[in-house]
Each structure stands twice: as structure tokens, then as C-alpha cells.
């Protein structure tokens, strides 16, 4: 266990005034309200773990705020601080609250200046995170990011998010059951996928704020 996880209780939380808040610290979720909602929907169980119904991850309702602290860098791992890392089972996406480890083919990650990493459930969540990083990780800035990674949908390996290609509008549904911009390391791989599954190929730089607004409305949860 890394020192950061041992002292997880000292990590700052995001204030969510007038909202029920689920505070996730060191990957352990504590339920602070919403028992009535759980009874009606049965969508989340135990300590706030999202259930999977027929392989579908369900996001928390709009009045639930998920605080997903970044995972600290462990120098004992032997990996360079900027290198992509395996997704911890307990890590939660700061944008939608899902568990990226349950859908590794879609997973993404960012590494902050101090070596800590946020893990995201899809390339869509990654780009939403980058668009408004202070909202999802207060006190941090995009300028301080050291690396951004997405999973190559074809090969299942990490690739640099800045140089990745995505397919928009295919029939591939991501963890939030929406077109979550599957990522590819090369334009040729993205075109092969689009030819087979529909959609059009976009470079990372082509993912605009308007497209993110269109795709991200259903996936984001409230942050204050």
C-alpha cells in the first residue's frame, strides 16, 4: 500500500453545497445520503458501488456529487512517473463516477505534475475532464499535466491521447451506453473501425467543445 493511500483521509474533498455528496477517499465509498433513492432505483448497492445490469453502468443521479481523488504515484512500481499505469480496481472516474477498470478497452488516464493519476472511464470523459479540469479536480491545472493516455480500442494498449484518433457516431457504445469516442493509435485503424461500425474519424484536436457538450450531457454528474 502506498503512503498516499495510507493517508487518504487527509485528501481534500470537493464541496457540493445543497447536494447529497458521496465522498470517495482512497477508493472507499461512504454513503452520505440518498437511501430513499437507492430503495426506489436499486441502481447502486452497498457503499455506493455502481451495479452492472446487462453490462450497463449506471451513473448516479444529477444531485449526487462524486469526489474521485487521484491515485498517488508509487515509486516502488518501477515505472517512470509519466508512464501509463494499470487501472486500479477501486479508481473512479471523476467525470461520471464509473469504475474504469471494469471497461479497460475504453479506459483513459491523466498524470498530474506530482505524479498522481486520475483514471477515466472513456475518451469522452477524458476530454470533458480536460475541458474543465478545475471543476473535476479542484486545485489542479491543465498546464501542470504531465501525460494523457487513452486505450487503443483495437489493440488494448495505452497510446498518447494527444496524437490519438477517434471514431464519432459508430454503433460502439461505451460504459455510459453512448458513443464514447473509441480511440485508436493510427488513422488507418480508426478508418477500419469506422468502415465496419459506422461513424467518422476525428483527430484529438478535432474534438470540439460543441461536440463534447452534445455527447457529455448524459454522462456528467453534478459538481456543486
Residue, then its C-alpha position, 0 to 999 in steps of 0.5 A: x500500500x502506498x503512503x498516499x493511500x495510507x493517508x487518504x483521509x487527509x485528501x481534500x474533498x470537493x464541496x457540493x453545497x445543497x447536494x447529497x455528496x458521496x465522498x470517495x477517499x482512497x477508493x472507499x465509498x461512504x454513503x452520505x445520503x440518498x437511501x430513499x433513492x437507492x430503495x426506489x432505483x436499486x441502481x447502486x448497492x452497498x457503499x455506493x458501488x455502481x451495479x452492472x445490469x446487462x453490462x450497463x453502468x449506471x451513473x448516479x443521479x444529477x444531485x449526487x456529487x462524486x469526489x474521485x481523488x487521484x491515485x498517488x504515484x508509487x515509486x516502488x512500481x518501477x515505472x517512470x512517473x509519466x508512464x501509463x499505469x494499470x487501472x486500479x480496481x477501486x479508481x473512479x472516474x471523476x467525470x461520471x463516477x464509473x469504475x474504469x477498470x471494469x471497461x479497460x478497452x475504453x479506459x483513459x488516464x491523466x498524470x498530474x505534475x506530482x505524479x498522481x493519476x486520475x483514471x477515466x472511464x472513456x475518451x469522452x470523459x477524458x476530454x470533458x475532464x480536460x475541458x474543465x479540469x478545475x471543476x473535476x479536480x479542484x486545485x489542479x491545472x491543465x498546464x501542470x499535466x504531465x501525460x494523457x493516455x487513452x486505450x487503443x480500442x483495437x489493440x488494448x494498449x495505452x497510446x498518447x491521447x494527444x496524437x490519438x484518433x477517434x471514431x464519432x457516431x459508430x454503433x460502439x457504445x461505451x460504459x455510459x451506453x453512448x458513443x464514447x469516442x473509441x480511440x485508436x493509435x493510427x488513422x488507418x485503424x480508426x478508418x477500419x473501425x469506422x468502415x465496419x461500425x459506422x461513424x467518422x474519424x476525428x483527430x484529438x484536436x478535432x474534438x470540439x467543445x460543441x461536440x463534447x457538450x452534445x455527447x457529455x450531457x448524459x454522462x456528467x454528474x453534478x459538481x456543486 
